[in-house]
Every structure is written in structure tokens, then in C-alpha cells.
Amino acid sequence: MKKFYPIIFIIAISLGACHSRNSAKLSNKDVSKVIEQMTDVMIHDVTNPPLAARFYAYTCLAGYEVVNENDKAVPSMHGKLNGYPLIQKPKRISGYDYRLAAVLAMLKTAQKLQPSGTTILVKYEQTVLDSCKKVGFSSEAIDSSASYAQRISKQILAYAKADKYNRISNYKRYQESAGDGDWKATPPAYMNPVEPYFNTIRPFTLDSASQFLPVPPIPFSTNKSSQFYKYLQMSYAKSGKGLTDEEQAVANFWDCNPFAVQNDGHMLIGLKKISPGAHWMGIAGLACEMKKFDFEKTLEVYTMIAIGLTDSFICCWDDKYRTNRIRPETAIRKYIDPNWKPLLQTPPFPEYISGHSVVSTSSAVILTHYFGDNFHFTDNVERKYGIPPRKFSSFKQAAREAAISRYWGGIHFMDAIDNGIIQGNQVGTWVLSKIKG
């Protein structure tokens, strides 16, 4: 048997080289930087919130798949996500660094998904490669990692194409309804409704877009003794002069409206704001950094949050365009005060149910699974956009604040918030049960 030892030793060395020949090692920060770059591109492109979640999900899956193929402690998504294929690992590529390949797979996927990805993210990819050279990655490792990443990204993009989002542009243009209680476009831009057919795409874990159907909204009525009119008066009183300084601060902190614009003479100028999903992806990154999660665990957390966000938007948007409920701004101006303005600018889609309530709650459920119920953190995700940080004692506290902020901001009625929280809990719990078991 002794004559076989040298051969076994050589094989072992060779297998080890397939992962990395470099002493340098990418960290959780390298994953977070990709997410941050994606967010910057989304702001540049004015990416709508549901679509932003979809971009994050497929991008994270590309990196996650590379990690799964090289670290058996990271479970496969095959058999857990709807229609997820058995991704083929490249067989003839050696000398790669799988963490670098994961980062590059993310970037190559985002470059194809995001409209400005082919310019902005391509430049960032080159920055990553240049940095790797400086810290000691060999040319072979870089080239092999890039080749690996390209093959995985191509398969993930095929999976993304199969969700049928690309068919939405062929659907009939959404028309406003004439009913008094139906949604109408709101000032100052009077934009067309966003993603009215988002419920037609394939969810990641849900059985259907209507799996967690909320109770119907309070029926519209102009009768002053009706529940709806009471809700209308509550919103009018609260988001007018009834807000405390703290409530205004909370509403502005969670605004996250990428469609916000301001009048400048004869022009409408877009304000640079992130989407709700981008905010929660940022919170996920903060938590991973605080807990010093490694590269693999950080990528897993991001992937889970992105999947949860996408399925949350599919559920929420399904009900928005089913109920098609009027926004407080439209109703209050027509029935109470024609000069009233909400604290926050009303986003361009129907009111019921509250998207912030759904996606924030589902994200909080998933993050609590990883970090615990009493995770104290300072949310400084939007500091670079001029929003001061806020401190929270748990993710669920942050989610509750995000939800109620929409009422204080004057853009939602209370039943949309309360029932959005319920749906968010259902989606977050479901995503965890489907993927984590």
C-alpha cells in the first residue's frame, strides 16, 4: 500500500488548488459591496420596488449557487425554490477561488438584469479584479474564477427568464377605473401605476400570488358614519397638524420612495431615494457585519432576504390591483379638503395593502431567525442620502415602525397597515419553512 501514498498526496493537493491557491480571502464586506453597488444602480435607474427585489434575488442566487457547489454546509436551492434547476458546475475549470467566483457571478448576473449594469457594474467588476491582483490573487485564479462565474450566471439568468417577467410588457396597458373608491394617479407627477402585472411572475417559494390573501379592505363609503369615512378623517387629522416631531422623523426615515419628485419651476426633478427592499438589504448587511458572519453566511442571509422580498411583493401587489383602493390623498382632497397634502409623497400604485408593512415584516421574520429576537442595531443605511440613523432593539420593532410610518406619512389607511403586517408574517414564516425546513 505504501506505493500509493504519493499519488493520494498529489491528488489531495490538486483538489485543494481547485478552490484557491491564494492566501488572500474575500470577506462578508465583499458581498455587501456588490449589494451596495446594485442599490446605487437602482437609484440611478429609478428601479421600482418589486423589480428591485427581483434583481437582488437572482443576483444573490448566482453567488449562493457557487458557494453551495463548493461548501456542502450550504444547502442547495434545488427542490426548494419553484422551478429551480439542477445547476451544472463547470467540470474542467481548476485553480479558481470560489468566493471570488461567487462575487463575479453576482456581478455578471446584475450586469445583465439592471439597465445600467452593463456600464456601471462592469466598471466595478474591473475594480474588484484589480484589487484581487494587488492582494495576491494569481492570474490563473482570477481567470478561472471569472470563467466559473460566467457559466453559473448564464444558468441563473435562464432561470430568471423563465419566471415570465419579460412577458409583462406585452400585456394590455393598465387603465384607471372610474369608480369613486378606485385608485387614481396622484400629484405631482401623476405617474402610471407601477407593475400592475407583477403577480403573474413565478414566485420563489409561494404556491401562488394569492396564497396569503388578506381580508378585504374596509368598504369605500362617503357616509360620514361609515368606517371608511372615519378612517379618512383619522388620516386627515393625523398627517396634517396632528403629527409629533418624532412621528414626522419616523415617516421621513422610512419614506423609501424611488419615485419621489419635486417641482422646480416648470420641471419635475427626481429625488434620489432607495426602495424598501434596498433598505432591508442594507439592514441585513449591517447585521452580518455586527455579528462578524463569514462570507458564506452573509451571502445566505442576503439571498434569503431577497427571496422573501420578492415573494412579499408578489403577494402584496396581487392584492393591490385586486382591491384597487383609492389613496388617502385622493379621497381627502375630494371629500374633505381640496388643498390637503400628505407628509410623504404618495407612491404610484393602489393603496391596499401596505407594501412597507408586508416587506418589512417578512424581512424582520427572516432576520430574527438568523440573529435572534433582541438584536440591537443602529440603522444608518441611508446616512449617505442625508437621513440620520435610528436605533432599534429588534428587527420586529423596526418593521413595526416602518409599517406605522405609512399612516403617519398620510399615504395609507390603518387597515392596510394592520393586514399588511399579518401578510408579511405569513410570507416570512413560509419562506423560512420552505428553504430552511
Summary of the structure (lengths in Angstrom):
residues: 437
radius of gyration: 23.4
end to end distance: 44.3
largest distance: 93.6
contacts: 1514
relative contact order: 0.14
helix: 58%
strand: 4%
